[in-house]
């Protein structure tokens, strides 16, 4: 399991760690940005940052499960939000916290950006996760 470190000499971060450490030899998964698309490729929640964040979290969970990992094994994320308003960024971060993704907590950067790749897209999250060894069969 990754070690999460909150540095005592720095201001305590809200819901994330300053550093995540993974021992050598661990399998890591570097996930492409999870986006707010449904299975048909349609942007979900156009104009709604929170709804898009929920879809992004759901899609991120699918990506993690596909490689045998989960939110508890995420060591780092970058959360991109199309907005310059701290309240909107905080609303999106609230979805991240509520998802359990920040359990650990993981290391994260929250960014307000001008635009993202899909028309109408407001949120994207990239992640790095440890892929745990499968449990031996009994």
N, C-alpha and C positions, 0 to 999 in steps of 0.2 A: 504494500500500500504506500502511496506517496506520503512524504512528510510535508506538512504545511507549517510555515513559519510566519508569525507576526513579530516583527522586529520591535523589541521593547523601547528602543530609543526613538522610534518614529511614531507619529500620530496613528492610533488604531484605525485601520480601514473599516468602512461600514459593510460587513458581509463578505469580505474576501481576505485572502492572505497576501502578504508582501511577496512571499517566495514559496514555490513548490519544488521539492527535491525528489528525484526519482533515482533509485539505486541503479548502477550500471547493470546491464543484462535484461532490463525490463523491456517488454514490447510496448512501443508507443504507437498511437494512431493520431495522425495529423488530419483533422477533418476540414474539408472545404467549407466555406461559409454556408450555414444553414439559412435558407431563405423562406419567405412566407408563401410558398406555392403549395397548392393542393396536388393530389396525385395526377390530375389532368393538366397541370402546368399553369393553372390560373392563380393570380395573386389573390390571397385571402385578406379580407379586412381593409380594402382600399380606404385610405384616409384615417385609419384607426391604428395608432401606434401600439396600443395594448393588445388588440386582437391579433395584429401581426406578430408581436412578440410571443404570444401564446402559440401561434402556428409554428414559428421558428423553433421554439422549445420542443414542440411535438416532433418536428422533423429532425432536430438534433438528437432526440432520444432514439429515433429510428436509425439514424446513422450509427450511433453508438452500439445499439443492439446488433446491428448487422456485422460488427466486428467482435462481438463478445464482450462489450464493455457496458458501462452505464454512467449515470451522472456522478455517482460517488467516486468514480475513478478519473474524473476530469481534473486536470492539474492547471490548465490555463485557458482563458477565453479572451476574445476581443469582441465587444458588443458595439455594433455600429448603429446609430440612430440618426435618421434624417431630421435634424432639428438643432436649433441653437438655443432652445429654451431649457434651462435646468429642470423645470417641472416635468417636461416631457421625458427627458433622460431618466429622471427619478421614477416616473411611472413605468418605464420599460425595465429599469433595474428591479422594481418591485415584482415584476413577473419572473425575472431571473431568480430572485430570492425565494419566491413562493414555489417555484418548480422543484426545489431541492438541489438544483444545480450548484448552488453555492455551499452545499453541505461540505464540510471539510475544514475550512473553506478553501476554494481554489484561488488562484491568482487571476486577476481580471483587469482589463482596461475598458472603460466606457467612453465612447467617442461620439460627439455630435459631428455629422458630416453633411456635405451639400447634396449628394445624391448617391444612389446605389444602382446596381445593374439592371433591374427590371422596372419598367414603367409602373409607377404607383407603389414601388417597394419603399418601405420606411425603416425596416429593421433587418439586420443580418448578424449572425454570431458565428465566429470561427472558434475551434476548440482543439486542444491537445489532450489526449487521455491515455492512461495506462490501460493496456489490455491484459487482464489477469489470466494466469494460467488456468486452464480448465480443471475442474475438480476431478480427481481420479475416480474411476468407476469402482464400485465395491463388488 
